[in-house]
Amino acid sequence: MLHRISARALFLPVLLAGLLASPSRAISPDEVLVVVNDASPVSVAIGAYYQMVRGIPVANVFHLAGTTSTAETIARTTYNDEVRDPVRNYLQTSGLRTQILCIVTTTGVPLRISSSDAVGVNQKRAAVDSELALLFTGQVPDDGHAGWVGNPYFDSEQDFDSFREMGNLYLVTRLTGYQTDPDPGTGVPRDVKALIDRAQVPAPPGQGVYLLDVDPSAFQQGNEWLLEARDALLALGAGVHYDASPVFQRNIADIRGYSSWGSNDHADPGPPYYGEVPPGSGNVYPGTFLPGALTTTMVSTSARTFTDGSQGYGQSLIADLIREGATGCAGHVYEPFLDAVPRPQILFHRWELGYQAAEAFFMATPYLSWENVIVVDPLARVAQFDPPTVTLVEPASGPITGGTRVTITGASFYGQVQVAFGAVRGSQVRRTTPDVVEVTVPEGLAIEAVDITLTTPFGELVIPSGYEYLQLPVAITTNGSPCLGCTFGLVVTGPPLADFALLVDAARGPTTVRGLVLDLGFTRHLRILHDGIRGSDPPLAFPGMRAVPFMIPNNPDLLFRTLHAQAVVKTGPGTFEVSNRSSASIVP
């Protein structure tokens, strides 16, 4: 049973998108730490095979002691002493702590941590992998964290290498499956070897369909995620088989992604839920998978074990999806609550855009120090794409202050897209298709045309003089409402570092307030009070804007009515320009 938590925020804010980071790139084999348990021959065999296939450096394979528990479920103290501390110490002493981005555990490394503490959202039970993700953050005490920890990488669009510049998080995935039928040459169980092999040759974009199987009688929240996944995938041009009928889908061919309610679907066929059920019926649930297919199901304990399912069933197991041909699966070792289930609309969207498997899964996972297990080769990627191309930048110019929202149209905007204007990175980069990117222009360094550099994990494109920073028009605006005895502001804009004079007119009798000439002789029109620029006025701040505060005297005998203001700005040698006139009623 999967439980729902009502009235709880479902999504964390998008964090860190568009921050200054190193160029977008893929995680490499020398940034992966493989953890094997020397007490388990299967674990050692999996580690050796994966090291050979991916070219993992020898120093990046860490062997837990031969006395380490091989049980799937261990106590918190066992986790601390036999798993956490040895891995943490090795990363520190080997000098790999900051180099490693991904940690890969294997069959034989304990799977889950038990606890007798409170259940529900305050439980301290957790998946071993989910705890290792927070290894150096200090967020998990020795006795465990009560409840989940928000995943700062959730719903991100940054490649993980760039994101890691901001913290200590690790992407942790597992290579596992049923331990039966070992390969004679490698000693790796058949299902695990096939999982690793499929990750090397994922089906290219355009092949197959994403199967999104709604159960109309299930929680509406989860069904809405499946609908959002459909819309996100269709926007990318991906094939989608979306079914909102009360039928549990079967015999679907060429599945490249799968999300459903699993054994929580009221129409499921019964144990083992996936595969041919019952044997000999010709009904294969959900169907056949393409290499590279990822799955996430809304099932509470789908990763509770990877022993042979014939030992008995409760809820459906992702181990059966692996046996049926899935390349990556998200599951849970205990009850996660629906809020903590990886979001299919994020997972499949990021995967189709060219992110690596570990990145896509972690972007879709809202919480850590929790029940989540991700079984996949972290380096898997759906395909290699062409470098980006651009056909249109609109608008192609804007003020030197930046802040203009620019739309870039082109092709092959896959993975994290970074856009720089000259030497400065743009912010709030967003796109929902590989053809359109939106970005907010940063402040310019000068009034000039600058190159636009667009970078993805698959290449870089430079558009010479693609964006022009324009001189700010001379203008004045009010900042707040003027009132007697109140501080009031006027904002002057113009060319960067230009001198200016601010001319203000209000009521009777001349006086000077904070270096500004305030003519209190009543007049309906602003009068120019100076022949030129006063030396006491500071120049406009870079990039050409200054807010000038001052206080209107609180003297009821002066009969203030309206404040008029205008600015005279030096736009060149011996050249001056008068701004617009700004008027505001003075409030008593």
C-alpha positions in Angstrom: 0.0 0.0 0.0 1.3 3.4 -0.8 0.1 6.2 1.5 -0.5 9.8 0.7 0.3 12.8 2.9 -2.2 15.5 2.4 -1.6 19.3 2.5 2.1 18.9 2.0 4.2 20.8 -0.5 4.9 18.4 -3.4 7.8 20.2 -5.1 10.8 22.0 -3.8 11.8 25.2 -5.5 14.1 24.9 -8.5 17.5 25.5 -6.9 20.7 26.8 -8.4 19.4 27.0 -12.0 21.6 29.2 -14.1 24.2 29.9 -11.4 27.8 30.4 -12.5 29.3 27.0 -13.0 32.0 25.2 -15.0 31.2 24.2 -18.5 28.5 21.5 -18.8 29.9 18.0 -19.2 29.3 14.3 -18.5 30.4 12.5 -15.4 33.4 10.4 -16.2 34.5 6.9 -15.0 37.2 8.4 -12.8 34.5 10.3 -10.9 32.7 7.0 -9.9 33.5 5.1 -6.7 32.4 1.4 -6.8 31.7 -0.2 -3.4 32.0 -4.0 -3.2 31.7 -6.3 -0.2 34.5 -8.8 0.0 32.3 -11.0 2.1 30.1 -11.6 -1.1 31.7 -13.2 -4.2 28.7 -11.9 -6.2 29.5 -8.3 -5.1 33.2 -8.7 -6.0 32.2 -10.2 -9.4 29.8 -7.3 -10.2 32.4 -4.7 -9.2 35.0 -6.3 -11.4 32.8 -6.6 -14.4 31.5 -3.0 -14.1 35.1 -1.7 -13.7 36.1 -3.5 -16.9 33.1 -2.3 -18.9 33.3 1.3 -17.9 37.1 1.6 -17.4 36.8 2.6 -13.7 40.3 3.2 -12.3 41.5 0.5 -9.8 41.7 3.1 -7.0 38.1 3.8 -7.5 36.9 0.4 -6.5 36.6 0.2 -2.7 36.4 -3.2 -1.0 34.5 -3.4 2.3 36.1 -5.8 4.7 35.4 -9.5 4.4 33.8 -9.4 7.8 31.1 -6.9 6.6 27.5 -8.1 6.8 25.9 -9.3 3.6 22.4 -9.2 5.0 20.0 -7.0 3.1 18.7 -5.5 6.3 21.1 -4.2 9.0 20.9 -2.2 12.2 22.0 1.5 12.3 25.1 0.7 14.3 26.1 -1.9 11.7 25.6 0.6 8.9 27.8 3.1 10.7 30.6 0.8 11.6 30.7 -1.5 8.6 29.6 0.7 5.7 29.4 4.4 6.4 32.7 4.9 8.2 34.8 2.7 6.0 33.5 4.4 2.8 33.9 7.9 4.3 37.4 7.1 5.6 38.5 5.8 2.2 37.3 8.8 0.4 39.2 11.1 2.8 42.5 9.1 2.9 42.6 8.3 -0.8 42.1 12.0 -1.8 39.0 11.1 -3.8 36.5 12.9 -1.6 35.9 15.9 -3.9 36.8 14.0 -7.2 34.0 11.4 -6.8 30.6 12.4 -7.9 28.8 9.0 -8.0 28.9 6.1 -5.6 27.8 2.7 -7.0 26.9 0.0 -4.5 26.6 -3.6 -5.5 24.6 -6.8 -4.6 26.0 -7.9 -1.2 26.4 -4.4 0.2 23.6 -4.1 2.7 20.4 -2.6 1.3 18.4 -1.1 4.1 18.7 0.1 7.7 16.1 -1.0 10.3 14.9 1.0 13.2 12.4 0.6 16.0 11.7 4.3 16.2 8.5 6.0 15.1 7.2 5.1 11.7 5.5 7.5 9.3 7.3 10.6 8.2 9.4 10.6 11.3 10.9 7.2 10.9 14.7 6.6 11.0 14.6 3.6 8.8 16.3 4.3 5.5 17.9 2.9 2.4 21.7 2.5 2.7 22.2 4.3 -0.6 20.0 7.2 0.4 22.2 7.8 3.5 25.4 7.5 1.6 24.3 10.4 -0.7 24.6 12.7 2.4 27.9 11.2 3.6 29.8 14.5 4.3 26.8 16.8 4.9 26.5 16.3 8.6 22.7 16.0 8.2 22.5 12.3 9.4 23.4 11.8 13.1 24.8 8.5 14.3 21.4 7.4 15.4 19.7 8.4 12.1 17.7 11.3 10.9 14.1 11.4 12.0 12.3 11.8 8.7 13.4 12.8 5.2 15.9 15.4 4.1 15.1 17.7 1.2 17.1 16.9 -1.9 18.7 20.1 -3.2 19.2 18.6 -6.6 15.5 17.9 -7.0 14.0 19.4 -10.2 17.3 20.9 -11.1 18.5 21.4 -14.7 22.2 21.6 -13.9 24.6 18.9 -14.8 25.8 17.4 -11.5 29.4 18.4 -11.9 28.3 22.1 -11.9 25.9 21.5 -9.0 28.5 19.8 -6.9 30.5 23.1 -6.7 27.8 24.2 -4.3 27.9 21.2 -1.8 28.9 17.7 -0.8 26.1 15.6 -2.3 26.8 12.3 -4.0 24.7 10.5 -6.6 24.3 7.0 -5.3 23.0 4.1 -7.4 23.1 0.4 -7.2 24.0 -2.5 -9.5 21.8 -5.4 -8.4 19.0 -7.8 -9.4 18.1 -11.4 -8.6 21.3 -13.4 -7.8 20.3 -16.5 -9.7 21.9 -17.9 -12.9 25.4 -16.5 -12.8 27.3 -15.9 -16.0 30.0 -18.6 -16.3 32.6 -16.2 -17.6 32.2 -13.4 -15.0 30.3 -14.8 -12.1 27.8 -11.9 -12.4 24.2 -12.9 -12.1 22.4 -13.0 -15.4 20.0 -10.1 -14.6 22.7 -7.8 -13.3 25.1 -8.5 -16.2 22.2 -7.8 -18.7 21.4 -4.6 -16.8 25.0 -3.3 -17.1 25.2 -4.4 -20.8 22.0 -2.6 -21.8 23.2 0.6 -20.3 26.1 0.7 -22.7 23.9 0.7 -25.8 20.6 2.5 -25.0 18.1 2.9 -27.8 18.4 6.3 -29.6 15.8 9.0 -29.4 12.7 8.4 -31.5 12.5 4.7 -30.9 9.8 3.1 -28.8 7.2 4.6 -26.4 7.0 5.8 -22.8 4.2 3.7 -21.2 2.3 5.7 -18.6 -0.3 3.6 -17.0 -2.9 5.4 -15.0 -5.2 3.8 -12.5 -8.3 6.0 -12.3 -9.2 4.7 -8.8 -5.8 5.5 -7.4 -4.7 8.8 -5.8 -5.3 11.7 -8.1 -2.0 13.2 -7.2 0.0 10.4 -8.8 -2.2 10.3 -11.9 -1.6 14.0 -12.4 2.2 13.3 -12.4 1.6 10.7 -15.2 -0.4 13.3 -17.1 2.3 15.9 -16.7 4.9 13.3 -17.9 2.8 12.7 -21.0 2.7 16.4 -21.8 6.4 16.9 -21.2 7.4 14.0 -23.4 5.0 14.9 -26.2 6.6 18.4 -26.2 9.9 16.7 -26.8 8.5 14.7 -29.7 8.9 11.4 -27.8 6.5 8.5 -28.4 4.0 8.1 -25.6 1.5 5.3 -24.8 -0.7 7.0 -22.1 -3.6 4.9 -20.8 -6.2 6.2 -18.3 -8.4 3.1 -18.5 -8.9 0.8 -15.5 -6.9 -1.9 -17.4 -3.3 -2.8 -16.2 -1.3 -2.5 -19.5 0.3 -5.6 -21.1 2.0 -6.7 -24.3 3.2 -3.2 -25.1 6.2 -3.4 -27.5 9.4 -1.3 -27.4 9.0 0.4 -24.0 11.7 3.1 -23.5 10.2 4.3 -20.1 7.6 2.9 -17.8 5.6 4.3 -14.9 2.5 2.8 -13.2 0.9 2.0 -9.9 2.4 -1.6 -10.1 0.7 -3.9 -7.6 -1.2 -0.9 -6.3 -3.2 -0.9 -9.6 -6.6 -2.4 -8.9 -6.4 -4.3 -12.1 -2.9 -5.9 -11.6 -2.7 -9.6 -12.6 -1.3 -10.7 -9.2 2.2 -12.0 -8.3 4.8 -11.6 -9.7 2.9 -8.7 -11.4 5.5 -8.3 -14.2 6.4 -10.8 -16.9 4.1 -13.5 -18.3 1.3 -13.8 -15.7 0.2 -16.4 -15.4 2.8 -18.5 -17.2 1.7 -19.7 -20.6 -1.1 -17.1 -20.8 0.7 -14.9 -23.4 0.0 -11.8 -21.3 3.3 -10.1 -20.6 3.2 -7.2 -18.2 3.9 -4.5 -19.1 5.5 -5.8 -22.4 9.0 -5.7 -23.9 11.7 -3.1 -23.0 14.2 -1.4 -25.2 17.8 -1.1 -24.0 18.0 2.1 -21.9 14.4 1.9 -20.5 13.9 3.6 -17.2 11.1 2.9 -14.8 9.6 4.4 -11.7 6.5 2.9 -10.0 4.3 4.2 -7.3 4.7 1.1 -5.0 5.8 1.3 -1.4 8.3 -1.5 -0.9 9.3 -2.3 -4.5 13.0 -2.5 -3.6 12.7 -4.2 -0.2 14.6 -7.2 -1.5 16.6 -8.6 -4.5 16.4 -12.2 -3.5 14.4 -14.5 -5.8 10.8 -13.5 -5.8 9.6 -17.1 -5.7 10.2 -16.9 -1.9 6.9 -15.0 -1.6 5.4 -11.8 -2.6 3.8 -8.8 -1.0 4.0 -5.8 -3.3 5.6 -5.8 -6.8 9.4 -5.8 -7.0 11.6 -3.8 -9.3 13.8 -6.8 -9.5 11.2 -8.3 -11.8 11.3 -5.2 -14.0 15.1 -5.7 -14.3 14.5 -9.3 -15.2 12.1 -8.2 -17.9 14.6 -5.9 -19.5 14.6 -2.5 -17.7 17.9 -0.7 -17.6 17.1 1.6 -14.6 14.6 1.4 -11.8 13.6 3.5 -8.9 12.2 1.7 -5.8 11.8 1.9 -2.1 12.9 -0.3 0.8 10.1 0.8 3.2 7.0 2.9 3.0 8.1 6.2 1.4 4.7 7.9 1.2 3.5 9.2 -2.1 5.2 12.5 -1.7 8.7 10.8 -1.8 8.1 8.8 -5.0 10.4 9.9 -7.9 8.4 12.1 -10.3 8.0 10.5 -13.8 7.5 13.8 -15.4 11.0 14.9 -14.3 12.8 11.6 -14.8 11.7 11.0 -18.3 12.0 14.6 -19.4 15.6 14.8 -18.2 16.5 11.4 -19.7 15.2 12.4 -23.1 17.1 15.7 -22.9 20.4 13.8 -22.6 21.2 13.8 -18.9 23.0 10.8 -17.5 20.9 8.2 -15.7 22.1 9.1 -12.1 21.4 12.8 -12.8 17.9 12.1 -14.2 16.9 9.9 -11.3 18.2 12.2 -8.6 16.6 15.2 -10.3 13.3 13.3 -10.0 13.8 12.3 -6.3 12.5 14.8 -3.8 14.0 13.5 -0.6 17.2 11.8 0.7 18.0 10.0 4.0 14.8 8.1 3.1 13.6 4.9 1.5 14.7 5.4 -2.1 16.9 3.0 -4.1 18.0 3.6 -7.7 19.2 0.6 -9.6 21.1 1.8 -12.7 24.5 2.3 -14.2 24.9 6.0 -13.3 26.9 6.8 -16.5 24.2 5.6 -18.9 22.9 8.2 -21.3 20.1 7.8 -23.7 22.1 9.1 -26.7 24.8 11.4 -27.9 23.4 14.5 -29.6 24.7 17.0 -32.1 26.1 20.3 -30.9 23.5 23.1 -30.6 22.5 25.3 -33.5 20.7 28.7 -33.4 18.4 30.3 -36.0 17.0 33.2 -34.0 17.8 35.4 -31.0 14.9 37.6 -29.9 15.3 40.3 -28.8 18.9 40.7 -29.9 19.5 43.9 -27.9 18.6 45.4 -24.6 19.8 47.9 -21.9 23.1 47.6 -20.3 21.4 47.0 -16.9 20.5 43.5 -18.2 17.3 41.7 -17.1 15.9 41.3 -20.6 14.3 37.9 -21.2 15.7 36.5 -24.5 14.3 33.6 -26.4 16.8 31.6 -28.5 15.4 29.3 -31.2 17.4 26.6 -32.8 18.0 22.8 -32.4 19.8 20.2 -30.2 19.4 22.0 -26.9 19.9 18.8 -24.9 21.2 18.3 -21.4 22.0 21.4 -19.3 22.1 24.4 -21.5 24.3 27.3 -20.5 24.2 30.7 -22.2 26.9 33.4 -21.8 26.7 37.0 -23.0 30.3 37.9 -23.6 32.1 36.7 -20.4 29.1 36.8 -18.2 26.7 33.8 -17.7 23.0 34.4 -18.2 20.5 33.2 -15.5 17.2 31.4 -15.2 17.8 29.3 -18.3 14.7 27.3 -19.1 13.5 25.2 -22.0 10.8 22.5 -22.4 11.8 21.5 -25.9 15.1 20.9 -27.7 14.3 23.8 -30.0 13.6 26.8 -27.6 15.7 28.2 -24.7 14.8 31.3 -22.6 17.5 33.1 -20.7 17.7 36.3 -18.6 20.5 38.6 -19.8 23.1 39.7 -17.2 24.4 43.2 -16.7 26.7 44.3 -19.5 30.3 45.3 -19.0 30.1 48.1 -21.7 27.8 49.5 -24.3 28.8 47.1 -27.1 27.8 44.0 -29.1 28.9 40.8 -27.4 29.2 37.2 -28.5 26.6 34.7 -27.3 28.1 31.3 -26.3 25.6 28.5 -26.0 27.0 25.3 -24.4 25.5 21.8 -23.9 27.2 18.5 -22.8 27.4 17.8 -26.6 29.1 20.9 -27.9 29.4 24.6 -28.0 28.1 27.3 -30.4 29.4 30.9 -30.5 27.2 33.6 -32.2 29.5 36.5 -32.9 28.1 39.8 -31.8 24.8 38.1 -31.1 23.5 40.5 -28.5 24.0 44.3 -28.2 24.0 46.2 -24.9 22.3 49.5 -25.4 22.9 52.8 -23.7 20.2 53.6 -21.1 17.8 56.3 -22.1 18.0 59.4 -19.9 15.0 59.0 -17.5 13.8 59.7 -14.0 11.3 57.6 -12.0 9.8 57.9 -8.6 10.6 55.4 -5.9 7.9 55.4 -3.2 5.3 58.0 -2.3 6.4 61.5 -1.1 5.0 62.7 2.1 5.9 65.4 4.7 8.7 64.2 7.0 9.2 61.0 4.9 12.2 59.8 3.0 11.5 59.8 -0.7 13.5 58.5 -3.7 14.1 59.4 -7.3 15.9 57.0 -9.7 18.0 58.6 -12.4 19.2 56.5 -15.4 21.5 57.3 -18.2 24.9 56.4 -19.7 27.1 54.5 -17.2 29.2 56.8 -14.9 27.7 60.0 -16.3 27.4 63.1 -14.2 24.0 64.4 -13.5 22.0 67.1 -11.7 18.6 66.4 -10.1 16.2 69.3 -10.2 13.3 69.3 -7.8 10.5 71.8 -7.2 7.8 71.7 -4.5 6.4 74.8 -2.6 7.6 78.1 -1.0 11.0 79.3 0.1 14.4 78.0 -1.1 16.3 75.4 0.8 18.7 72.6 0.2 18.1 69.1 1.4 20.9 66.4 1.3 22.7 68.2 -1.5 19.6 68.6 -3.7 18.2 72.0 -4.6 14.6 72.1 -3.4 12.9 75.3 -4.6 10.1 76.0 -2.2 8.8 79.0 -4.1 5.5 77.6 -5.5 5.3 77.1 -9.2 3.3 75.0 -11.6 6.3 74.1 -13.7 9.8 72.8 -12.9 12.4 75.5 -13.3 16.0 74.7 -14.3 18.0 75.7 -11.3 21.5 75.3 -12.7 23.3 76.1 -15.9 25.3 72.9 -15.8 26.1 69.9 -13.8 26.9 70.5 -10.1 30.2 68.9 -9.0 28.6 67.8 -5.7 26.3 65.4 -7.6 27.9 61.9 -7.8 28.0 60.2 -11.2 25.5 57.6 -12.1 26.4 54.2 -10.7 27.4 51.4 -13.1 25.6 50.4 -15.2 23.9 53.8 -15.4 21.4 54.0 -12.6 21.3 55.7 -9.2 18.6 55.9 -6.6 18.8 59.2 -4.7 16.9 59.4 -1.4 16.0 62.6 0.4 13.5 63.8 3.0 10.8 66.4 2.5 10.7 68.8 5.5 7.8 68.3 7.8 6.6 72.0 8.0 2.8 72.4 7.8 3.2 76.1 7.1 4.8 75.4 3.7 1.6 74.1 2.1 3.3 71.5 0.1 1.1 70.2 -2.8 3.0 68.5 -5.6 6.6 67.5 -6.2 8.1 67.9 -9.7 11.5 66.5 -10.6 13.7 66.3 -13.7 17.3 65.3 -14.3 20.0 66.8 -16.4 22.5 64.2 -17.5 25.9 64.6 -19.1 25.7 62.3 -22.1 29.0 63.4 -23.7 31.7 66.1 -23.6 29.8 69.3 -23.3 26.6 67.4 -24.1 23.6 67.3 -21.8 20.2 65.7 -22.0 17.1 66.5 -19.9 15.1 63.6 -18.7 11.3 63.2 -18.6 9.4 65.1 -15.9 8.2 63.2 -12.9 5.4 64.5 -10.7 3.9 63.1 -7.6 1.4 64.4 -5.1 2.8 65.0 -1.6 0.8 63.3 1.1 0.5 65.2 4.5 
